[in-house]
Structure formats: structure tokens, C-alpha cells
Amino acid sequence: MNKSNITRLHQAGILTDIDIHFAGFMTDLAGSKYQEVFLGAAFVSNVTGKGDVCLDLASFAGEVLLEKDDGMDAVICPGLSVWKDNLMSTKVVGRPGDLCPLILDEENRLYLYRYWEYEKKLSDSIKERVKEDISGLNLSLIKDSIKRLFPEIIDGDVNWQRVAAITSAFKKFCVISGGPGTGKTTTVAKILALLLEQKSKEENLRIFLAAPTGKAAARLSESIGNIKKKLNCKDYIKAAIPAEAFTIHRLLKTIIGSPFFRHNSENPLPADIVVIDEASMVDLPLMSKLIQAVPVDARLILIGDSDQLASVDPGSVLGDICGSSHVRGFTADFIDRVEELTDEKFTDSIKQYKDIKVLHDCIVILKKNYRFADSSGIGGLSRAVKLGDIDKALYLLKNESDGSIILEKILSADNFKRILTDKVIKFHSEYLKTDDPGIALELFNRFKILCAVKMGQFGVYAVNAIIEQILSRENLIQTENLWYRGRPVLITRNDYKLGLFNGDIGITMPIPGSISDDMYVFFPGTSGELRYFFP
């Protein structure tokens, strides 16, 4: 491809610097002047940078990238057949199993080699885990555990938490997906109790809890710790449920300066059960390495919300796994087992669903919300957003009468400040008037403002400045000092020594009852206690 067209693609924002340099390197390595090689390499780099793991050649073939302009020819992607043939004629592109920088599979998907390998290893591992069910379980004890740990629901729907329990008991690979408030963490705590009840008091199950981030791991530790106290099971069962969750990187043991971990397929985790929370945040490379490090005879339970935003790095693993299972179809054998052990009855629509694969038996979608009613404004808006129903979402925002959602039009910057002033004074004045850091944190967390952008008049920095101005004008804060009383602090980087994680929020206050005016930043601890640090 000639330099002028490369420059045009760069100036138009179609290709980045790294796309162009990578494509140039591949072209030189191939010893080829085919534009098909340059464009293939450039766009596989580009889509990977945007979160996809491969380039679908068919979707780009024949695409007009740049129109003819000022004597410059149009830039058009080659046709599919020519593109494939010219790619495969070079030494830098191979078929699956070849050791080449780029891999082109039979579905016309072009991969960077390492992402093809990550996907292949992940796929092979999942297939291996779902081939056979776990045997030797005490079925009568399972029935008792189900009834005791998972009470019946009275709305007539299937208790999907019970279904998730059966899946986790019999499958080495289990995915439990559901939105906020559907009881995912509660379900997992009960599942762990059920599995522990399958063992004698003297037997131990090696259980690990983990999450992608430090904050998610801390939240999982706190939630599991609170939930297990309330479980309807014996104390020794509660004691056997882990109290600490790790980040995935700490669990697998990072090797400094290397993309690999100490725990892998050759040195697996000493685990019987591994639970991963917030699995939607786990990208393809990390998920592939994780599943290889979990022993093949151990249970791997992924929990998360497949409708949440995918991971920042390439690979929407949880979303792809759950994508075909929203129909809630299961094999006939699995349905019979669930109905026998739980007394739940599936509808005919689920029983009659065709083309079910064994993997579907490993995936359970929780839909009953215990935080807000399906009939509420929030429930309706949530469904509309998930379905991409813009008209329904706007209708609910404009007409919902239960008060749970309100749409306020911002006509100008001044109008925005007036709206903000009323709410900030109403909600923030309470936490600023108390001398108790614990109460202050609780009150502060009742009101949050989320911004879609960081910069601009409606961005994070501008809105924070406006809030400070409002509170200062009302004499609720004294901003002359950097660490003024009531200043909120957001942690933006994990600090394992302090036990503070990205996203943690603290409040600046003096120690209650102290004669000193020194300010400290108070954070909630995982067990309900407060921790404070000198800023």
C-alpha cells in the first residue's frame, strides 16, 4: 500500500500509529507488497486494540475506507477471495495449528497468533470440563440441602438459584450470571455450604475465592463473610467457607516482568473449588491462563453479569459464553435431574427448546431481582436498556410515576448548577454535620453523581469543582486547607500494604473525641470496622 494512502487512513483516524507500524513490519517480514497483507495486519491490530480478539474478513471485504477525493483514488478493502488467497500465500499467515504471526481460520477470522492460542486453550479446557458430570454425590443429602438453603419462592417462577446449585454440584464448569440484586453472591455462599455438606466434618474442601480487581475481591470477602453468618447450616460448615478473596493475579502468583503466572497447567492450584466473581471483567488472556491453572477435576464457578460492560482488554468471555443461553434451554437429562432434586418444574417452552448443547447445562441466568421489583421504574428501565429499546427507555424516563427514576433536562450550564445545588445541599449536608466517621461514610454513600466524561463542563473535574463551591458557599466545608473536614477521597490504585483498592472511598475527618485538629481519612473495613490513615 502506498504511503499517501497510509497517511490518509491515519489522518482520518481509521488506523493508529501502532496499527501502521505493525502492518509495515508484517509486510516486510512477508516480503510482500500486497495491500491485502498490510490491511489485514493493520485491521487485526486495530480491532484487537478495540477489544475484539479477531478480524472478521468478510465484514471488511469490499468496504470503502476512503472515498475518492481531490484527485486521490478511493481506498477499498479487497474482495474476500482475493484477500484470503494473498494472505495465505505469505509466510506470516498460517492456518490454526501453524506457528505464524497471524492465523486465518476456516471461518475467515484473522487472529494475532497469541489471541488464537488463548481462545483455543480456553475453548479446549471448557470442552474437557463439560464432557462428564461429577459422580459419587449423596442425592438425598442434596435434596435436603436444597430445601434448607434455598427456600421456595412464591411468585410461581422457577427458583433459578436452586438450578444454579444443581449445576455447581454436578458440573466442573459453571457460570452463574445475573444483574445487580439477583442474589449471585448469596447463591454462591449457599452453593459452597451445599458442597461442604457433601463431605464429612473431618474432610476439607480446598476453596479459593477471587475477583479481577482488589476492590471486587474486598467486596466479595465482605459479602461472603456477612452472608455465611446467616446460612441455615452447621457452624463447622460456615467456618469452612473462606473469609478472604484474592485478586486473580495474586491467586495465580504473578511472575514479575513476565506475562505468565507461577500457577499454570503444569503447576495447577491446590484447589477443589475456585470461585471467580465479577467474571465479566476478565479478559481472554487472563481467563485462558486462569482456567489452565485450575485442576481438571476441580470445580470452576464463574459469577457475574453478562450484560455488563466487557473487560477493557480483548475478549468478552462471559458475554460470549452466556450469549446463547438467555433462552434458558437445557438438555432433557439435566431438566429431569433438576426437577427430581429440587421439586422445581420447568415450562414446556424450556423443555421443547431445540439444538441444546451440553454447555447450556453449565450456564444459569438469574433474573428474579431481590433489590427492586420488576414492575418498578428501575426494573423496567433496566430491561429496556438491556434490550436496546430506546423508545421504551425514554418513555419510562418521561412517564414513570413511582419516583424511582426521574429525567431532568439540562437546558444550560446555569440550569445544571441550580439542579445540582438543590441536590448537593439536600444530601451532602447530612454527612458534613456528623462527628461520627462511620455515620458520615454511610450518609455520603447514599448520594452519588456519575459523569459520562472526565473533561468538559459536565465532566468529573468540573462537577467536583462545582460541588466544592456549593458546599463552601453554604459554609459546610472550609476549602482553605487541602485536607479539609469532610473531603471525600477516591483511591485510584491498589495498595496491598494498606489494604486499599482502586475505587475505595474514604472521608477526611478528625478522630472522634480527640483534642487534636489533625485530619485522617477514614475507610470502611471488610468486617464493619473503620480504618484511618494520615493523608
C-alpha positions as CSV (number, residue, x, y, z in Angstrom):
1,M,0.0,0.0,0.0
2,N,1.4,3.4,-1.0
3,K,2.5,5.9,1.7
4,S,0.0,8.5,0.7
5,N,-3.0,6.2,1.3
6,I,-1.5,5.0,4.6
7,T,-1.2,8.7,5.7
8,R,-4.8,9.3,4.7
9,L,-6.0,6.4,6.7
10,H,-4.0,7.7,9.7
11,Q,-5.3,11.2,9.3
12,A,-8.9,10.0,9.0
13,G,-8.5,8.2,12.4
14,I,-9.1,4.8,10.8
15,L,-5.7,3.4,11.7
16,T,-3.5,4.2,14.7
17,D,0.3,4.6,14.8
18,I,0.7,1.1,16.2
19,D,-1.6,-0.4,13.5
20,I,0.5,1.1,10.8
21,H,3.9,0.1,12.3
22,F,2.7,-3.4,12.9
23,A,1.3,-3.8,9.4
24,G,4.6,-2.4,7.9
25,F,6.5,-4.9,10.0
26,M,4.3,-7.8,8.8
27,T,4.6,-6.7,5.2
28,D,8.4,-6.5,5.4
29,L,8.5,-9.9,7.2
30,A,6.3,-11.4,4.5
31,G,8.5,-9.9,1.7
32,S,5.2,-9.0,0.0
33,K,3.9,-5.8,-1.4
34,Y,0.3,-7.0,-1.4
35,Q,-2.0,-4.4,0.1
36,E,-4.0,-7.4,1.4
37,V,-1.2,-8.2,3.9
38,F,-0.9,-4.6,5.0
39,L,-4.6,-4.1,5.5
40,G,-5.1,-7.5,7.2
41,A,-2.3,-6.9,9.7
42,A,-3.4,-3.3,10.3
43,F,-7.0,-4.1,10.9
44,V,-6.4,-7.1,13.1
45,S,-4.2,-4.8,15.2
46,N,-6.9,-2.2,15.2
47,V,-9.8,-4.4,16.2
48,T,-7.7,-6.1,18.9
49,G,-7.0,-2.7,20.3
50,K,-10.7,-2.0,20.5
51,G,-11.4,-5.2,22.4
52,D,-12.1,-7.9,19.7
53,V,-9.9,-11.0,19.6
54,C,-10.0,-11.4,15.8
55,L,-10.8,-9.6,12.5
56,D,-13.8,-10.9,10.5
57,L,-12.5,-10.6,7.0
58,A,-16.0,-11.0,5.5
59,S,-17.3,-7.9,7.3
60,F,-14.5,-5.8,5.9
61,A,-14.2,-7.2,2.4
62,G,-15.1,-4.7,-0.3
63,E,-15.6,-2.0,2.3
64,V,-14.9,1.6,1.1
65,L,-12.4,3.0,3.6
66,L,-11.9,6.4,2.0
67,E,-13.9,8.0,-0.8
68,K,-12.2,9.4,-3.9
69,D,-11.1,12.9,-3.1
70,D,-9.1,15.7,-4.7
71,G,-7.5,13.5,-7.3
72,M,-6.8,10.8,-4.8
73,D,-8.2,7.3,-5.5
74,A,-10.7,5.7,-3.2
75,V,-9.2,3.2,-0.7
76,I,-11.2,0.0,-0.8
77,C,-10.7,-3.3,1.1
78,P,-10.1,-6.2,-1.3
79,G,-12.7,-8.8,-2.0
80,L,-12.8,-11.8,0.3
81,S,-11.5,-14.4,-2.0
82,V,-8.5,-12.3,-3.2
83,W,-7.8,-11.2,0.3
84,K,-7.7,-14.7,1.7
85,D,-5.6,-16.1,-1.2
86,N,-3.0,-13.3,-0.9
87,L,-2.8,-13.6,2.8
88,M,-2.2,-17.4,2.7
89,S,0.4,-17.0,0.0
90,T,2.8,-15.4,2.6
91,K,4.8,-16.9,5.4
92,V,3.4,-14.6,8.1
93,V,-0.2,-16.1,7.8
94,G,-1.0,-19.7,8.7
95,R,-3.9,-22.0,9.5
96,P,-4.9,-23.0,13.0
97,G,-2.0,-25.0,14.5
98,D,0.7,-23.3,12.4
99,L,3.3,-21.2,14.2
100,C,2.8,-17.9,12.4
101,P,2.3,-14.3,13.5
102,L,-1.2,-14.3,12.0
103,I,-3.7,-17.1,11.9
104,L,-6.6,-17.4,9.4
105,D,-9.2,-19.9,10.3
106,E,-11.9,-21.7,8.2
107,E,-14.5,-19.0,9.2
108,N,-12.4,-16.3,7.6
109,R,-11.3,-14.9,11.0
110,L,-7.8,-13.4,11.2
111,Y,-6.1,-13.6,14.6
112,L,-2.9,-12.4,16.1
113,Y,-1.3,-15.8,17.0
114,R,-1.4,-15.3,20.7
115,Y,-5.1,-14.5,20.8
116,W,-5.9,-17.5,18.6
117,E,-3.9,-19.6,21.1
118,Y,-5.6,-18.1,24.2
119,E,-9.0,-18.8,22.6
120,K,-8.1,-22.3,21.6
121,K,-6.8,-23.3,25.0
122,L,-9.8,-21.7,26.8
123,S,-12.2,-23.5,24.4
124,D,-10.4,-26.8,24.8
125,S,-10.4,-26.6,28.6
126,I,-14.1,-25.8,28.8
127,K,-14.9,-28.6,26.4
128,E,-12.9,-31.0,28.6
129,R,-14.6,-29.9,31.8
130,V,-18.2,-30.2,30.5
131,K,-17.7,-33.7,29.0
132,E,-18.5,-35.6,32.2
133,D,-20.6,-34.9,35.3
134,I,-19.2,-35.2,38.8
135,S,-20.3,-38.6,40.3
136,G,-20.5,-40.0,43.8
137,L,-22.7,-37.3,45.3
138,N,-25.3,-38.1,48.0
139,L,-28.5,-37.3,46.3
140,S,-30.8,-37.4,49.3
141,L,-28.4,-35.0,51.1
142,I,-28.5,-32.7,48.1
143,K,-32.3,-32.6,48.3
144,D,-32.2,-31.8,51.9
145,S,-29.6,-29.0,51.4
146,I,-31.6,-27.5,48.5
147,K,-34.8,-27.2,50.6
148,R,-33.0,-25.9,53.7
149,L,-30.6,-23.4,52.0
150,F,-32.8,-22.3,49.1
151,P,-36.3,-21.5,50.3
152,E,-39.2,-21.7,47.8
153,I,-40.2,-18.5,46.0
154,I,-43.9,-17.8,45.8
155,D,-44.2,-15.9,42.5
156,G,-44.6,-19.1,40.5
157,D,-41.3,-18.8,38.6
158,V,-38.6,-21.4,38.7
159,N,-36.1,-20.8,41.5
160,W,-33.1,-20.3,39.4
161,Q,-30.8,-20.2,42.4
162,R,-31.7,-23.8,43.0
163,V,-30.9,-24.6,39.4
164,A,-27.5,-22.9,39.9
165,A,-26.9,-25.1,42.9
166,I,-27.5,-28.3,41.0
167,T,-25.3,-27.1,38.1
168,S,-22.5,-26.3,40.5
169,A,-22.8,-29.7,42.3
170,F,-22.6,-31.8,39.1
171,K,-20.5,-29.7,36.8
172,K,-16.8,-29.0,36.8
173,F,-17.6,-25.7,35.0
174,C,-20.4,-23.5,36.0
175,V,-21.5,-19.9,35.0
176,I,-24.0,-18.0,37.1
177,S,-25.0,-14.7,35.5
178,G,-27.4,-12.1,36.8
179,G,-27.9,-8.4,37.2
180,P,-27.4,-6.4,40.4
181,G,-29.8,-7.6,43.1
182,T,-30.4,-11.1,41.7
183,G,-28.5,-12.7,44.6
184,K,-25.4,-14.1,42.9
185,T,-23.1,-13.9,45.9
186,T,-25.8,-15.2,48.2
187,T,-26.3,-18.1,45.8
188,V,-22.6,-18.9,45.7
189,A,-22.3,-18.9,49.5
190,K,-25.2,-21.3,49.7
191,I,-23.6,-23.5,47.0
192,L,-20.4,-23.7,49.0
193,A,-22.4,-24.8,52.0
194,L,-24.2,-27.4,50.0
195,L,-20.9,-28.8,48.6
196,L,-19.3,-28.8,52.0
197,E,-22.2,-30.7,53.4
198,Q,-21.4,-33.5,50.9
199,K,-18.2,-34.1,53.0
200,S,-17.7,-35.3,56.5
201,K,-16.7,-32.9,59.2
202,E,-13.1,-34.2,59.0
203,E,-12.8,-33.8,55.3
204,N,-11.7,-30.5,53.8
205,L,-12.5,-28.9,50.5
206,R,-9.8,-26.5,49.3
207,I,-11.8,-23.5,48.2
208,F,-10.5,-20.3,46.7
209,L,-12.4,-17.1,46.1
210,A,-11.1,-14.5,43.6
211,A,-12.0,-11.5,41.6
212,P,-10.3,-9.4,38.8
213,T,-9.7,-6.3,41.0
214,G,-8.7,-5.6,44.5
215,K,-11.9,-3.7,45.2
216,A,-14.0,-6.5,43.8
217,A,-12.0,-9.0,45.9
218,A,-12.5,-7.0,49.1
219,R,-16.2,-6.6,48.4
220,L,-16.5,-10.4,47.8
221,S,-14.8,-11.1,51.1
222,E,-17.1,-8.7,53.0
223,S,-20.2,-10.1,51.3
224,I,-19.4,-13.8,51.8
225,G,-18.4,-13.0,55.4
226,N,-21.8,-11.4,56.1
227,I,-23.9,-13.9,54.2
228,K,-22.3,-17.1,55.7
229,K,-23.3,-16.0,59.2
230,K,-26.9,-16.2,58.2
231,L,-26.8,-19.5,56.4
232,N,-29.1,-22.3,57.7
233,C,-26.3,-24.8,58.2
234,K,-24.0,-26.1,60.9
235,D,-21.2,-23.8,62.3
236,Y,-18.4,-26.0,61.1
237,I,-19.8,-25.6,57.5
238,K,-19.8,-21.8,57.9
239,A,-16.2,-21.9,59.3
240,A,-15.1,-23.9,56.2
241,I,-16.3,-21.2,53.8
242,P,-13.2,-18.9,53.1
243,A,-13.2,-15.5,54.7
244,E,-10.7,-14.0,52.2
245,A,-10.9,-13.4,48.5
246,F,-7.8,-12.7,46.3
247,T,-7.3,-10.9,43.1
248,I,-6.8,-13.4,40.2
249,H,-3.3,-12.2,39.8
250,R,-2.4,-12.8,43.5
251,L,-4.2,-16.2,43.3
252,L,-2.2,-17.3,40.3
253,K,1.0,-15.7,41.6
254,T,2.4,-13.1,39.2
255,I,6.0,-13.5,37.9
256,I,7.5,-10.0,37.9
257,G,8.5,-8.9,34.4
258,S,6.6,-11.8,32.8
259,P,3.0,-12.2,31.3
260,F,2.9,-15.7,32.9
261,F,2.0,-17.0,36.4
262,R,3.5,-19.5,38.7
263,H,0.3,-21.5,38.7
264,N,-0.4,-22.9,35.2
265,S,-1.3,-26.2,33.6
266,E,1.9,-27.8,34.8
267,N,1.7,-26.3,38.3
268,P,-2.1,-26.1,39.0
269,L,-3.7,-24.5,42.0
270,P,-4.1,-26.9,45.0
271,A,-7.9,-26.4,44.7
272,D,-11.1,-28.4,44.8
273,I,-13.3,-25.3,44.1
274,V,-12.4,-22.0,42.5
275,V,-15.0,-19.2,42.5
276,I,-14.4,-16.1,40.4
277,D,-16.6,-13.0,41.0
278,E,-17.2,-10.2,38.5
279,A,-16.2,-12.5,35.7
280,S,-17.4,-10.1,33.0
281,M,-14.3,-8.0,33.8
282,V,-11.9,-10.9,33.0
283,D,-10.4,-10.6,29.5
284,L,-9.5,-13.5,27.2
285,P,-5.7,-13.8,28.1
286,L,-6.4,-13.8,31.9
287,M,-9.4,-16.2,31.6
288,S,-7.3,-18.6,29.5
289,K,-4.4,-18.6,32.0
290,L,-6.8,-19.0,34.9
291,I,-8.7,-22.0,33.6
292,Q,-5.5,-23.7,32.7
293,A,-4.3,-23.2,36.3
294,V,-7.5,-24.8,37.8
295,P,-7.1,-28.6,38.1
296,V,-9.2,-30.5,35.6
297,D,-11.0,-32.4,38.4
298,A,-11.8,-29.2,40.4
299,R,-15.0,-27.1,40.1
300,L,-14.6,-23.7,38.5
301,I,-17.6,-21.4,39.2
302,L,-17.8,-18.0,37.3
303,I,-20.2,-15.4,38.6
304,G,-21.0,-12.1,37.1
305,D,-23.4,-10.1,34.9
306,S,-23.0,-11.0,31.2
307,D,-24.9,-7.8,30.3
308,Q,-22.3,-5.5,32.0
309,L,-19.6,-3.8,30.0
310,A,-16.9,-6.2,28.9
311,S,-13.3,-6.2,30.0
312,V,-11.0,-3.4,28.9
313,D,-8.6,-5.8,27.2
314,P,-9.7,-8.0,24.3
315,G,-12.2,-10.8,24.9
316,S,-15.8,-10.6,26.2
317,V,-15.5,-14.1,27.6
318,L,-18.5,-14.1,30.0
319,G,-20.8,-12.4,27.4
320,D,-19.8,-14.9,24.7
321,I,-20.3,-17.9,26.9
322,C,-23.7,-16.7,28.1
323,G,-24.8,-15.3,24.7
324,S,-26.7,-18.3,23.5
325,S,-28.1,-19.2,26.9
326,H,-30.5,-16.4,27.6
327,V,-33.2,-18.7,26.2
328,R,-32.6,-20.9,29.2
329,G,-32.5,-24.1,27.4
330,F,-31.2,-27.3,28.9
331,T,-30.7,-30.9,27.9
332,A,-33.6,-33.3,28.8
333,D,-31.3,-35.3,31.2
334,F,-30.4,-32.1,33.1
335,I,-34.0,-31.0,33.3
336,D,-35.0,-34.4,34.8
337,R,-32.2,-34.2,37.4
338,V,-33.2,-30.6,38.5
339,E,-36.9,-31.5,38.7
340,E,-36.1,-34.6,40.8
341,L,-33.7,-32.9,43.2
342,T,-35.4,-29.5,43.6
343,D,-39.1,-30.1,43.0
344,E,-38.9,-27.2,40.5
345,K,-41.0,-27.6,37.4
346,F,-39.7,-26.2,34.0
347,T,-42.1,-24.8,31.5
348,D,-42.8,-26.5,28.2
349,S,-41.0,-23.8,26.3
350,I,-37.8,-24.6,28.1
351,K,-38.3,-28.4,27.7
352,Q,-39.0,-28.1,24.0
353,Y,-36.1,-25.9,23.1
354,K,-34.1,-27.5,20.3
355,D,-30.4,-27.7,19.5
356,I,-29.3,-27.7,23.1
357,K,-25.6,-28.5,23.8
358,V,-24.1,-29.8,27.0
359,L,-22.5,-26.4,27.7
360,H,-26.0,-25.0,28.2
361,D,-26.4,-27.2,31.3
362,C,-23.5,-25.3,32.8
363,I,-25.0,-21.8,32.5
364,V,-27.7,-20.4,34.7
365,I,-29.2,-16.9,34.3
366,L,-30.7,-15.4,37.5
367,K,-33.5,-13.0,36.7
368,K,-35.5,-12.5,39.8
369,N,-34.4,-9.2,41.5
370,Y,-34.4,-9.1,45.2
371,R,-33.3,-5.4,45.3
372,F,-36.2,-3.8,43.4
373,A,-39.4,-5.1,41.8
374,D,-39.6,-6.0,38.2
375,S,-42.7,-3.7,38.0
376,S,-40.7,-0.7,39.3
377,G,-39.4,2.1,37.2
378,I,-35.8,0.9,37.7
379,G,-36.8,-2.6,36.8
380,G,-38.5,-1.5,33.6
381,L,-35.7,0.8,32.6
382,S,-33.1,-1.9,33.3
383,R,-34.9,-4.3,30.9
384,A,-35.3,-1.6,28.2
385,V,-31.5,-0.8,28.4
386,K,-30.5,-4.5,28.1
387,L,-32.8,-5.0,25.1
388,G,-31.6,-1.8,23.5
389,D,-35.2,-0.5,23.4
390,I,-34.6,3.3,23.2
391,D,-38.2,4.2,22.8
392,K,-39.3,2.3,25.9
393,A,-36.4,3.7,27.9
394,L,-37.3,7.3,27.0
395,Y,-41.0,6.6,27.7
396,L,-40.2,5.3,31.2
397,L,-37.9,8.2,31.9
398,K,-40.6,10.7,30.9
399,N,-43.7,9.0,32.4
400,E,-42.7,6.7,35.3
401,S,-44.6,7.7,38.4
402,D,-43.2,5.6,41.2
403,G,-40.4,8.1,41.8
404,S,-37.5,5.6,41.3
405,I,-36.4,7.3,38.1
406,I,-36.6,10.9,37.1
407,L,-35.5,12.6,33.9
408,E,-34.4,16.2,34.3
409,K,-33.5,18.1,31.2
410,I,-30.4,20.3,31.5
411,L,-31.0,23.4,29.4
412,S,-27.8,25.2,30.2
413,A,-24.7,25.2,32.4
414,D,-26.5,27.6,34.8
415,N,-29.6,25.4,34.9
416,F,-27.3,22.4,35.6
417,K,-25.8,24.3,38.6
418,R,-29.2,25.1,40.0
419,I,-30.3,21.5,39.8
420,L,-27.0,20.3,41.3
421,T,-27.2,22.9,44.1
422,D,-30.5,21.7,45.4
423,K,-29.4,18.0,45.5
424,V,-26.0,18.6,46.9
425,I,-27.2,20.7,49.8
426,K,-30.1,18.2,50.5
427,F,-27.9,15.1,50.5
428,H,-24.4,16.1,51.4
429,S,-25.2,18.5,54.3
430,E,-26.2,15.5,56.4
431,Y,-22.8,13.7,56.4
432,L,-21.0,17.0,56.9
433,K,-22.8,17.7,60.1
434,T,-22.0,14.5,61.9
435,D,-18.8,13.9,64.0
436,D,-19.0,10.1,63.6
437,P,-16.9,8.9,60.6
438,G,-18.9,5.7,60.3
439,I,-22.2,7.6,60.0
440,A,-20.5,10.1,57.7
441,L,-19.5,7.3,55.3
442,E,-22.9,5.8,55.4
443,L,-24.6,9.1,54.6
444,F,-22.1,10.1,52.0
445,N,-22.6,6.8,50.1
446,R,-26.4,7.4,49.8
447,F,-25.8,10.1,47.1
448,K,-23.6,9.6,44.1
449,I,-23.1,11.6,40.9
450,L,-21.9,9.7,37.9
451,C,-20.4,11.5,35.0
452,A,-20.1,10.1,31.5
453,V,-16.9,12.0,30.8
454,K,-13.9,13.4,32.7
455,M,-13.4,16.7,30.9
456,G,-15.9,19.5,29.9
457,Q,-18.5,21.4,31.8
458,F,-20.4,18.2,32.7
459,G,-17.2,16.1,33.3
460,V,-15.8,14.8,36.6
461,Y,-13.4,17.6,37.3
462,A,-15.9,20.4,36.6
463,V,-18.7,18.8,38.6
464,N,-16.4,18.1,41.6
465,A,-15.4,21.8,41.5
466,I,-19.0,22.9,41.4
467,I,-19.9,20.7,44.4
468,E,-17.0,22.2,46.4
469,Q,-18.1,25.7,45.5
470,I,-21.7,24.9,46.6
471,L,-20.7,23.4,49.9
472,S,-18.2,26.1,50.6
473,R,-20.7,28.8,49.9
474,E,-23.1,27.2,52.4
475,N,-20.2,27.1,55.0
476,L,-20.4,23.3,55.1
477,I,-16.7,22.9,54.2
478,Q,-13.7,25.1,54.6
479,T,-11.6,24.7,51.5
480,E,-8.7,26.9,52.7
481,N,-7.0,23.7,53.8
482,L,-6.2,20.9,51.3
483,W,-7.3,18.2,53.7
484,Y,-10.5,19.9,54.9
485,R,-13.0,18.2,57.2
486,G,-15.5,16.2,55.1
487,R,-13.3,15.9,52.0
488,P,-14.0,12.6,50.2
489,V,-11.1,10.6,48.9
490,L,-11.2,8.1,46.0
491,I,-8.4,5.5,45.7
492,T,-7.2,5.1,42.1
493,R,-4.6,2.5,42.6
494,N,-4.3,-0.7,44.6
495,D,-2.2,-0.6,47.7
496,Y,-2.0,-4.1,49.2
497,K,0.1,-3.0,52.2
498,L,-2.6,-0.6,53.3
499,G,-5.4,-2.8,52.1
500,L,-6.9,-0.1,50.0
501,F,-8.0,-0.7,46.5
502,N,-9.0,1.2,43.3
503,G,-12.5,2.6,43.8
504,D,-12.4,2.6,47.6
505,I,-13.9,5.9,49.1
506,G,-12.9,7.5,52.4
507,I,-13.9,10.6,54.3
508,T,-11.4,13.1,55.8
509,M,-12.3,13.8,59.5
510,P,-10.6,14.2,62.9
511,I,-10.5,11.3,65.2
512,P,-13.7,11.5,67.3
513,G,-13.1,12.8,70.8
514,S,-9.5,13.8,70.0
515,I,-8.3,17.2,71.2
516,S,-6.0,17.4,68.1
517,D,-7.2,19.1,64.9
518,D,-5.2,16.6,62.8
519,M,-7.2,15.1,59.9
520,Y,-7.3,11.5,58.9
521,V,-9.0,9.7,56.1
522,F,-11.5,7.0,57.3
523,F,-12.3,4.0,55.2
524,P,-14.8,1.2,55.9
525,G,-13.1,-2.2,56.8
526,T,-14.1,-5.5,55.4
527,S,-15.5,-6.6,58.8
528,G,-17.5,-3.5,59.5
529,E,-14.8,-1.7,61.5
530,L,-13.3,1.7,60.4
531,R,-9.7,2.2,59.4
532,Y,-8.0,5.5,59.2
533,F,-4.8,6.9,57.6
534,F,-2.9,10.1,57.8
535,P,-3.1,11.7,54.4
